[in-house]
Amino acid sequence: MENEGHLLRCGILDVEVASCPSCVFTIEKLGRKVPGVSDVRFDSGRREIKVDYDGSSGALEKIAGIVERLGYSARVRQR
């Protein structure tokens, strides 16, 4: 996958079900503001968050922190 000439990586975070639509919206919106992140997609059915990012160190952990501040738990499964 490419973004403006840079190869993107796809990271996956496992997350407990966030059934609140506003929480899902908030995770996706704030996650896209993390430096190096181009897209965040929350799939509540699969209990995962897919993140397209440039490989920046700490980007996935920052998204996990956003999830945790909303009262859910998340852990990085794939970088």
N, C-alpha and C positions, 0 to 999 in steps of 0.2 A: 504494500500500500504506500502511496506517495502523497505528500502534502507540500506544495511549493518546492518541489525538487528534493525533499528530504524523505528518507524512508521512515515509515512509522512502525511502531511496535504495537501489538495488541496485548494488553494486560487484562487479567481477570481477577476479580475479587469475589470471594464467597461472602454472602450476606444473609442474615436472617430475613424473613419476609417482612417487608415494609409495606403494609397494606394501605397506608395513608397516601392518597394521590399527591397531596402537597409535599410530602416527604420525598417521594420519587422525583417530583419536579425540582425540588430544592437540591437534591443530590446531583442530578444531571446539570442543573444550571451552575451551581457553585463548582462542580468538578471541572467544567469547561473553562473556568477562570484560573485553574492551577497552571502555572507556567509549564509549557511543554505539552500540554494536553490539547488535543484537537476535537475529541468527541467522547462522550460518556453516554452509555445506554444501559438502563436498568431493566433487567428481565426478572420480574417478580416470580414468574412461573418456574424459572430455572434457578432462582435464588442466587443470581450473579449480576455483577456489574462488569461490562466490557468497556475498556478504556483504550482509545487510540492515542498514542503519545510518542514523543520523539526519543524515548529512552532516558529522559532526565531522571537523575537519581532523586529518590524521595517523592516522586509524583504520585505513585500509587499509594504510598503511606499517607500522603496528604488527603487523598480522597477517602481512605479508610478513616481518617480523623474526622472528616466531615460527617460520615455515616455515624460514627460513635457519638458525636455531639448532638445528633438527632435522637439518640437513645437506642441505637441498634448496634450490633457488632459486625465487623467485617475483617476479613484477613486476605492477604494476597495469596492467590493460588498459582498464578502464572505471570511471569514478567515478560 
